[in-house]
Structures are given as structure tokens and as C-alpha cells.
């Protein structure tokens, strides 16, 4: 591994007696894209805010770029870039003027034209950012996180509100930044995004680490089965599905049922027979390999849905 950039050891933080972060420990290395995954209320945002110096932890230690916020807070913040889901933008300024303003806050900054190009904002540089769509405002928030040419970049749901083409443009940007040696800490509700971008992910729930590692390795260790997925038919007894040959586990939620099977042909044949006997259609039927989303479901008991509001 390369040089550690972020060190968290036994990090704790409570609010009104509730433990939001509960003894969390992990290391992020230079040039790595590190993903924090967890349901709403898992403690992801609180953890990131402690790393950024926005909140003071109750216990444990945090080091960023070899420094602590207690003694080198200003030096750390000058080398961080933070993209929030919603950024407070000054009224009356264009996109370009907003970038210029944020650049003036830092002793080291990228040229405005480069920031606009990286964030894909050149065509709307004269627009009022407060009048742009949610997806364009996401790009503005990303641009503002880049102005100081940060060593460590924190991206909170960076592709929320973006269409698929724009989402892939952001993915390309993140890979470009990683190629420049930047370290990226990413929170996302898109499992495909995490699997494609992250060198390692941490699955967090109730402020605790449930799993950490490379996405493919985590899935491979957790699943020998394939996944059989279909729309949940009304009134079907889950015990009937669990009893099908080859099935090791049944997971249902959000209108979808997933059977994890060690013998797909036998399971599918019996499932077809059951659907005929019970008179329910197999809609949205698919057979696939297990994914990061399946791992998340197994660890937390919940599916991770893209957010429409603030982070947890």
C-alpha cells in the first residue's frame, strides 16, 4: 500500500445520548478511491465531518495528511476539497463568478477555466447557478470542491440528480483526479458506482464497520451462490421459496424477491412449477451473479436506495 492519508482509530461521536459513530477504525491511502456505504443514519456523514474537521469527535483519533486538526486544522483544510449534496450559493453571481469567488479563499487554486472544464460547466459559465437544474447544481458543487486543487477530495453523493450520461462524465472526472494522485473519499447510494470507482469500500451501519475491502473480494467471499430475482407476487409464502432446491436464502423488499441459489437449474425449474401451481407470473425475472448490492443487503438487511435529500 502507498502512504496513509487518513487514519481513523476508535472514532466515536454521540448526539443527545445516541452513538452515531461507534469505535470506527480505518485507513485511506494516497491515490485511493475509498467508498463509505451505509443506509440513512449509519454514521457516514458524521464520520466524514470528523475527518474534515467540521465536528470534533468524542473519542478516538483522526489524522489527515499526517496531521491532527487540533494542531494543524487550517493547514489540513487548505488541502481538502469538500463537495456537498447541496451547496450554499451566493445570489447574483454567475457560475464563473462563483468559482472565482471560491478561488479567492485559497492561497493555491486552479485556473477558473480549468475548473469549469473539469466539472463540465463551460457551457453554463454565465448562468445563475441558483436557477440551474439539480443536476447542474451538483456539478457546481463539485467544481467548488476542486478550486483549491485539493490533495484529498470528499464527494457526498456526487451523481445524485444526474442523468446516466452525466453520471459517467463524473465517473471519468473521478478517475482523472485519481490519475493525478488525488485521494477521493466517496459516499454513494449507487452500488454500481461504488463497484466501478472504489478501490476499497467500507460498509457501515449504526456507526460500526460491518465489512471493508475491495468490492469484488467482498462479494466473492460472501457469496458462492447466484441470484435469481423477480417481482414479489402478492400473498406468496416465503417459506415455499426457501424450500426450493438449491436455495440458501431468500431476501424480499421494495417489490423484489431475490433467491440465492447453489443450483440455479434446479431452483428455476422448481420456481416455474411453483408459479404454475400458485398462478403467479414471474415478472422482471433475471438470473445474475451476486453483486455489491447483495452484500449490502446481507450485512444490513436493507437495500440501499439512491437519496433524494440530505445524507445520513
Sine and cosine of phi, psi and omega as CSV:
sin_phi,cos_phi,sin_psi,cos_psi,sin_omega,cos_omega
0.00,0.00,0.43,-0.90,0.04,-1.00
-0.99,0.13,-0.21,-0.98,-0.09,-1.00
-0.93,0.38,0.71,-0.71,0.08,-1.00
-0.90,0.43,0.69,-0.72,0.03,-1.00
-0.95,-0.32,-0.58,0.82,0.04,-1.00
-0.78,-0.62,0.79,-0.61,0.08,-1.00
-0.84,-0.55,0.88,-0.48,0.12,-0.99
-0.90,-0.44,0.79,-0.62,-0.01,-1.00
-0.76,-0.65,0.90,-0.44,0.06,-1.00
0.78,0.63,0.71,0.70,-0.04,-1.00
-0.95,0.33,0.75,-0.66,0.06,-1.00
-0.72,-0.69,0.54,-0.84,0.07,-1.00
-0.39,-0.92,0.76,-0.65,-0.01,-1.00
-0.83,-0.55,0.47,-0.88,0.10,-1.00
-0.76,-0.65,0.87,-0.49,0.02,-1.00
0.77,0.63,0.70,0.72,0.05,-1.00
0.99,0.13,-0.07,1.00,0.01,-1.00
-0.98,-0.20,0.79,-0.61,-0.04,-1.00
-0.98,0.18,0.96,-0.30,0.01,-1.00
-0.99,0.11,-0.58,0.81,0.08,-1.00
-0.81,-0.59,0.80,-0.60,-0.23,-0.97
-0.80,-0.61,0.99,0.16,0.08,-1.00
0.95,0.32,0.65,0.76,-0.10,-1.00
-0.99,0.14,0.75,-0.66,0.03,-1.00
-0.73,-0.68,0.75,-0.66,0.11,-0.99
-0.23,-0.97,0.26,-0.97,0.00,-1.00
-0.77,-0.64,0.70,-0.72,0.09,-1.00
-0.91,-0.42,0.73,-0.68,-0.10,-0.99
-0.98,-0.21,0.39,-0.92,-0.03,-1.00
-0.86,0.51,0.72,-0.70,0.02,-1.00
0.98,0.18,0.13,0.99,-0.06,-1.00
-0.99,-0.11,0.56,-0.83,0.25,-0.97
-0.98,-0.18,0.91,-0.41,-0.12,-0.99
-0.90,-0.43,0.82,-0.57,-0.06,-1.00
-0.97,-0.22,0.72,-0.69,0.13,-0.99
-0.96,-0.27,0.89,-0.45,-0.06,-1.00
-0.88,-0.47,0.67,-0.74,0.04,-1.00
0.02,-1.00,0.41,-0.91,0.04,-1.00
-0.94,0.34,0.16,-0.99,0.07,-1.00
-0.83,0.56,0.73,-0.69,0.01,-1.00
1.00,0.10,0.15,0.99,-0.05,-1.00
-0.96,0.26,-0.36,0.93,-0.03,-1.00
0.95,-0.30,0.14,0.99,-0.04,-1.00
-0.89,0.46,-0.79,0.61,-0.08,-1.00
-0.91,0.41,-0.64,0.77,0.04,-1.00
-0.88,0.48,-0.67,0.74,0.04,-1.00
-0.86,0.50,-0.74,0.67,-0.02,-1.00
-0.90,0.44,-0.64,0.77,0.00,-1.00
-0.91,0.42,-0.55,0.84,0.09,-1.00
-0.93,0.38,-0.62,0.78,0.03,-1.00
-0.92,0.39,-0.63,0.77,-0.03,-1.00
-0.96,0.27,-0.27,0.96,-0.04,-1.00
1.00,0.00,0.13,0.99,0.03,-1.00
-0.96,0.27,-0.60,0.80,0.06,-1.00
-0.87,-0.50,0.50,-0.87,0.06,-1.00
-0.99,-0.13,0.84,-0.54,0.00,-1.00
-0.92,0.38,0.42,-0.91,0.06,-1.00
-0.98,0.21,-0.51,0.86,-0.02,-1.00
-0.41,-0.91,0.22,-0.98,-0.03,-1.00
1.00,0.07,-0.06,-1.00,-0.04,-1.00
-0.76,-0.65,0.52,-0.85,0.09,-1.00
-0.74,-0.67,0.78,-0.62,0.13,-0.99
-0.83,-0.56,0.71,-0.70,0.04,-1.00
-0.80,-0.60,0.84,-0.55,0.00,-1.00
0.83,0.56,0.58,0.82,0.04,-1.00
0.98,0.21,0.17,0.99,-0.05,-1.00
-0.80,-0.59,0.33,-0.94,0.09,-1.00
-0.95,-0.31,0.49,-0.87,0.02,-1.00
-0.91,0.41,-0.47,0.88,-0.04,-1.00
-0.88,0.47,-0.59,0.81,-0.07,-1.00
-0.93,-0.36,-0.33,0.94,-0.07,-1.00
-0.67,-0.74,0.62,0.79,-0.08,-1.00
-0.84,0.55,-0.74,0.67,-0.04,-1.00
-0.91,0.42,-0.64,0.77,-0.01,-1.00
-0.91,0.41,-0.61,0.79,0.03,-1.00
-0.91,0.40,-0.76,0.65,-0.08,-1.00
-0.89,0.46,-0.51,0.86,0.02,-1.00
-0.92,0.39,-0.31,0.95,-0.06,-1.00
-0.94,-0.33,0.15,0.99,0.04,-1.00
-0.95,-0.30,0.53,-0.85,0.18,-0.98
-0.86,-0.50,0.75,-0.66,-0.10,-1.00
-0.81,-0.59,0.88,-0.48,0.07,-1.00
-0.94,-0.33,0.87,-0.49,0.00,-1.00
-0.99,-0.16,0.31,-0.95,0.04,-1.00
-0.90,0.45,-0.56,0.83,0.04,-1.00
-0.69,-0.73,0.86,-0.51,-0.02,-1.00
-0.98,-0.22,0.64,-0.77,0.09,-1.00
-0.97,0.23,0.91,-0.42,-0.07,-1.00
-0.95,-0.32,0.65,-0.76,-0.03,-1.00
-0.96,0.30,0.72,-0.69,0.04,-1.00
-0.94,0.34,0.51,-0.86,0.09,-1.00
1.00,0.08,-0.03,1.00,0.02,-1.00
-0.96,-0.29,0.58,-0.81,0.12,-0.99
-0.97,0.23,0.12,-0.99,0.06,-1.00
-0.85,0.53,-0.73,0.68,-0.02,-1.00
-0.90,0.44,-0.67,0.74,0.01,-1.00
-0.92,0.39,-0.56,0.83,0.05,-1.00
-0.90,0.43,-0.69,0.72,0.05,-1.00
-0.89,0.45,-0.69,0.73,0.03,-1.00
-0.85,0.52,-0.68,0.74,-0.01,-1.00
-0.88,0.47,-0.74,0.68,-0.02,-1.00
-0.91,0.41,-0.54,0.84,0.05,-1.00
-0.88,0.47,-0.54,0.84,-0.05,-1.00
-0.93,0.36,-0.24,0.97,-0.02,-1.00
-0.98,0.18,-0.21,0.98,-0.16,-0.99
-0.84,-0.54,0.60,-0.80,0.06,-1.00
-0.94,0.33,-0.43,0.90,0.03,-1.00
-0.86,-0.51,0.80,-0.60,-0.05,-1.00
-0.48,-0.88,0.51,-0.86,0.10,-0.99
-0.97,0.24,0.44,-0.90,0.11,-0.99
-0.87,0.50,0.60,-0.80,-0.03,-1.00
-0.83,0.56,-0.69,0.73,-0.03,-1.00
-0.87,0.49,-0.61,0.79,0.01,-1.00
-0.94,0.35,-0.65,0.76,0.04,-1.00
-0.87,0.49,-0.72,0.69,0.00,-1.00
-0.89,0.46,-0.64,0.77,0.00,-1.00
-0.92,0.38,-0.71,0.71,-0.01,-1.00
-0.86,0.50,-0.65,0.76,-0.04,-1.00
-1.00,0.06,-0.01,1.00,0.01,-1.00
0.94,0.35,0.60,0.80,-0.10,-1.00
-0.92,-0.38,0.07,1.00,-0.10,-0.99
-0.85,0.53,-0.61,0.79,-0.08,-1.00
-0.96,0.28,-0.29,0.96,0.00,-1.00
-0.89,-0.46,0.38,0.92,-0.11,-0.99
-0.89,0.46,-0.44,0.90,-0.01,-1.00
-1.00,-0.10,0.05,1.00,-0.03,-1.00
-0.99,0.12,0.38,-0.93,0.13,-0.99
-0.98,0.20,0.90,-0.43,-0.08,-1.00
-0.88,0.47,-0.46,0.89,0.00,-1.00
-0.95,0.32,-0.25,0.97,0.02,-1.00
-0.98,-0.18,0.00,1.00,0.01,-1.00
-0.99,0.17,0.30,-0.95,0.06,-1.00
-0.92,0.39,0.21,-0.98,-0.01,-1.00
-0.86,0.52,-0.62,0.78,0.01,-1.00
-0.91,0.42,-0.67,0.74,0.04,-1.00
-0.92,0.39,-0.61,0.79,0.04,-1.00
-0.90,0.43,-0.54,0.84,0.10,-1.00
-0.87,0.50,-0.65,0.76,0.02,-1.00
-0.91,0.42,-0.63,0.78,0.04,-1.00
-0.88,0.47,-0.70,0.71,0.02,-1.00
-0.87,0.50,-0.63,0.78,0.04,-1.00
-0.92,0.40,-0.66,0.75,0.02,-1.00
-0.86,0.51,-0.67,0.74,-0.03,-1.00
-0.92,0.40,-0.44,0.90,0.06,-1.00
-0.97,0.24,-0.25,0.97,-0.06,-1.00
-0.99,-0.16,-0.19,0.98,-0.21,-0.98
-0.87,0.49,-0.55,0.83,-0.06,-1.00
-1.00,-0.04,0.25,0.97,0.01,-1.00
0.76,0.65,0.86,0.51,-0.18,-0.98
-0.94,0.34,0.45,-0.89,0.13,-0.99
-0.98,0.18,-0.56,0.83,0.01,-1.00
-0.81,-0.59,0.78,-0.63,-0.07,-1.00
-0.88,-0.48,0.80,-0.61,0.05,-1.00
-0.96,-0.28,0.87,-0.49,-0.04,-1.00
-0.89,-0.45,0.90,-0.44,-0.03,-1.00
-0.97,-0.23,0.97,-0.24,-0.02,-1.00
0.78,0.62,0.85,0.53,-0.15,-0.99
-0.92,0.38,-0.31,0.95,-0.05,-1.00
-0.93,-0.37,0.20,0.98,0.07,-1.00
-0.88,0.47,0.77,-0.64,0.03,-1.00
1.00,0.05,-0.06,1.00,-0.01,-1.00
-1.00,-0.05,0.55,-0.84,0.08,-1.00
-0.97,0.25,0.22,-0.98,-0.08,-1.00
-0.83,0.56,-0.64,0.77,-0.01,-1.00
-0.91,0.41,-0.70,0.72,0.02,-1.00
-0.92,0.40,-0.57,0.82,0.03,-1.00
-0.88,0.47,-0.68,0.73,0.00,-1.00
-0.93,0.36,-0.49,0.87,0.10,-1.00
-0.90,0.44,-0.64,0.76,0.05,-1.00
-0.92,0.40,-0.64,0.77,0.06,-1.00
-0.85,0.52,-0.69,0.72,0.01,-1.00
-0.88,0.47,-0.63,0.78,0.02,-1.00
-0.89,0.45,-0.68,0.73,0.00,-1.00
-0.89,0.46,-0.65,0.76,0.04,-1.00
-0.91,0.42,-0.61,0.79,0.05,-1.00
-0.89,0.46,-0.71,0.71,0.01,-1.00
-0.90,0.44,-0.65,0.76,0.05,-1.00
-0.89,0.46,-0.63,0.78,0.04,-1.00
-0.89,0.46,-0.40,0.91,0.06,-1.00
-1.00,0.06,0.09,1.00,0.03,-1.00
1.00,-0.02,0.13,0.99,0.00,-1.00
-0.97,0.26,0.50,-0.87,0.12,-0.99
-0.98,-0.21,0.73,-0.69,-0.08,-1.00
-0.84,-0.55,0.80,-0.60,0.14,-0.99
-0.95,-0.30,0.87,-0.50,-0.18,-0.98
-0.86,-0.51,0.79,-0.61,0.24,-0.97
-0.95,-0.32,0.71,-0.71,-0.05,-1.00
-0.45,-0.89,0.47,-0.88,0.12,-0.99
-0.97,-0.24,0.05,1.00,0.03,-1.00
-0.99,-0.15,0.93,-0.36,-0.06,-1.00
-0.92,0.40,-0.58,0.82,0.06,-1.00
-0.88,0.47,-0.63,0.77,0.02,-1.00
-0.88,0.48,-0.73,0.68,0.00,-1.00
-0.89,0.45,-0.68,0.74,-0.03,-1.00
-0.91,0.42,-0.61,0.80,-0.05,-1.00
-0.98,0.21,-0.60,0.80,-0.18,-0.98
-0.99,-0.13,-0.57,0.82,-0.24,-0.97
-1.00,0.06,0.74,-0.67,0.15,-0.99
-0.94,0.35,-0.65,0.76,0.09,-1.00
-0.63,-0.78,0.43,-0.90,0.08,-1.00
-0.77,-0.64,0.45,-0.89,0.15,-0.99
-0.87,-0.50,0.82,-0.58,0.07,-1.00
-0.99,-0.12,0.87,-0.49,-0.10,-0.99
-0.87,-0.49,0.66,-0.75,0.14,-0.99
-0.52,-0.85,0.65,-0.76,-0.02,-1.00
0.80,0.60,0.56,0.83,0.07,-1.00
0.97,0.23,0.13,0.99,-0.04,-1.00
-0.87,-0.50,0.47,-0.88,0.04,-1.00
-0.99,0.17,0.86,-0.52,0.05,-1.00
-0.99,-0.11,-0.55,0.83,0.01,-1.00
-0.30,-0.95,0.48,-0.88,0.05,-1.00
-0.51,-0.86,0.66,-0.75,0.05,-1.00
0.39,-0.92,-0.12,-0.99,0.07,-1.00
-0.94,0.35,0.68,-0.73,-0.08,-1.00
-0.79,0.61,-0.75,0.67,-0.03,-1.00
-0.89,0.46,-0.65,0.76,-0.01,-1.00
-0.91,0.42,-0.67,0.74,0.00,-1.00
-0.89,0.46,-0.69,0.72,-0.01,-1.00
-0.92,0.40,-0.68,0.73,-0.04,-1.00
-0.90,0.44,-0.63,0.78,0.02,-1.00
-0.94,0.34,-0.52,0.85,-0.10,-0.99
-1.00,0.07,-0.42,0.91,-0.16,-0.99
-0.75,-0.66,0.85,-0.52,0.27,-0.96
-0.99,-0.12,-0.20,0.98,-0.11,-0.99
-1.00,0.03,0.28,-0.96,0.26,-0.97
-0.99,-0.16,0.32,-0.95,-0.04,-1.00
-0.95,-0.31,0.75,-0.66,0.10,-1.00
-0.92,-0.39,0.87,-0.49,-0.17,-0.99
-0.83,-0.56,0.62,-0.78,0.03,-1.00
-0.32,-0.95,0.26,-0.97,0.02,-1.00
-0.93,0.38,0.65,-0.76,-0.04,-1.00
-0.94,0.34,0.88,-0.47,0.07,-1.00
-0.97,0.22,0.62,-0.79,-0.03,-1.00
-0.91,0.42,0.68,-0.73,0.12,-0.99
0.98,0.18,0.08,1.00,-0.02,-1.00
-0.98,0.20,0.77,-0.64,0.00,-1.00
-0.96,0.27,0.88,-0.48,0.01,-1.00
-0.84,0.54,-0.44,0.90,0.00,-1.00
-0.90,0.44,-0.52,0.86,0.05,-1.00
-0.91,0.42,-0.60,0.80,0.02,-1.00
-0.96,0.30,-0.66,0.75,0.01,-1.00
-0.87,0.48,-0.49,0.87,-0.05,-1.00
-0.99,0.13,-0.10,0.99,0.00,-1.00
-0.91,0.41,0.57,-0.82,-0.04,-1.00
-0.88,0.47,0.68,-0.73,0.04,-1.00
1.00,0.03,-0.25,0.97,-0.08,-1.00
-0.98,0.20,0.80,-0.61,0.05,-1.00
-0.98,-0.18,-0.44,0.90,-0.05,-1.00
-0.32,-0.95,0.51,-0.86,0.04,-1.00
-0.85,-0.52,0.73,-0.68,0.06,-1.00
-0.77,-0.64,0.79,-0.61,0.00,-1.00
-0.75,-0.66,0.59,-0.81,0.02,-1.00
0.21,-0.98,0.47,-0.88,0.01,-1.00
0.82,0.57,0.58,0.81,0.07,-1.00
0.98,0.20,0.14,0.99,-0.06,-1.00
-0.81,-0.59,0.66,-0.75,0.09,-1.00
-0.92,-0.40,0.71,-0.70,0.02,-1.00
-0.83,-0.56,0.82,-0.57,0.11,-0.99
-0.97,-0.23,0.78,-0.63,0.08,-1.00
-0.98,-0.17,0.87,-0.49,-0.20,-0.98
-0.80,-0.61,0.63,-0.77,0.12,-0.99
-1.00,-0.06,-0.10,0.99,0.00,-1.00
-0.60,-0.80,0.98,0.19,-0.14,-0.99
-0.83,0.55,-0.73,0.68,-0.03,-1.00
-0.85,0.53,-0.71,0.70,0.00,-1.00
-0.92,0.40,-0.64,0.77,0.00,-1.00
-0.90,0.43,-0.72,0.69,-0.03,-1.00
-0.90,0.43,-0.68,0.74,0.01,-1.00
-0.87,0.49,-0.69,0.73,-0.01,-1.00
-0.95,0.32,-0.56,0.83,0.05,-1.00
-0.91,0.42,-0.66,0.75,0.06,-1.00
-0.89,0.45,-0.65,0.76,0.04,-1.00
-0.90,0.43,-0.67,0.74,0.01,-1.00
-0.90,0.43,-0.65,0.76,-0.01,-1.00
-0.90,0.44,-0.57,0.82,0.06,-1.00
-0.93,0.36,-0.66,0.75,0.00,-1.00
-0.92,0.39,-0.65,0.76,-0.07,-1.00
-1.00,0.03,-0.24,0.97,0.06,-1.00
0.97,0.25,0.53,0.85,0.06,-1.00
-0.90,-0.44,0.61,-0.79,0.02,-1.00
-0.99,0.17,0.47,-0.88,0.10,-1.00
-1.00,-0.09,1.00,0.03,-0.03,-1.00
-1.00,-0.03,0.51,-0.86,-0.03,-1.00
0.81,0.59,0.62,0.78,-0.07,-1.00
-0.97,0.24,0.74,-0.68,0.06,-1.00
-0.45,-0.89,0.48,-0.88,0.11,-0.99
-0.86,-0.50,0.77,-0.63,-0.08,-1.00
-0.50,-0.87,0.20,-0.98,0.14,-0.99
-0.97,0.24,0.39,-0.92,0.05,-1.00
-0.90,0.43,0.51,-0.86,-0.06,-1.00
-0.79,-0.61,0.01,-1.00,0.07,-1.00
-0.88,0.48,-0.55,0.84,0.04,-1.00
-0.90,0.43,-0.62,0.78,0.07,-1.00
-0.89,0.45,-0.66,0.75,0.04,-1.00
-0.87,0.48,-0.71,0.71,0.00,-1.00
-0.87,0.49,-0.68,0.74,0.01,-1.00
-0.89,0.46,-0.66,0.75,0.00,-1.00
-0.91,0.40,-0.66,0.76,-0.08,-1.00
-0.97,0.26,-0.61,0.79,-0.13,-0.99
-0.95,-0.32,-0.27,0.96,-0.07,-1.00
0.97,0.22,0.16,0.99,-0.03,-1.00
-0.71,-0.71,0.49,-0.87,0.16,-0.99
-1.00,0.07,0.59,-0.81,-0.01,-1.00
-1.00,-0.02,0.92,-0.40,-0.05,-1.00
-0.98,-0.22,0.64,-0.77,0.07,-1.00
-0.83,0.56,0.66,-0.75,-0.02,-1.00
-0.99,0.15,0.46,-0.89,0.15,-0.99
-0.92,-0.38,-0.17,0.99,-0.01,-1.00
-0.82,-0.58,-0.65,-0.76,-0.08,-1.00
-0.98,0.21,0.20,-0.98,-0.01,-1.00
-0.99,0.11,0.27,-0.96,0.02,-1.00
-0.99,-0.15,0.00,0.00,0.00,0.00
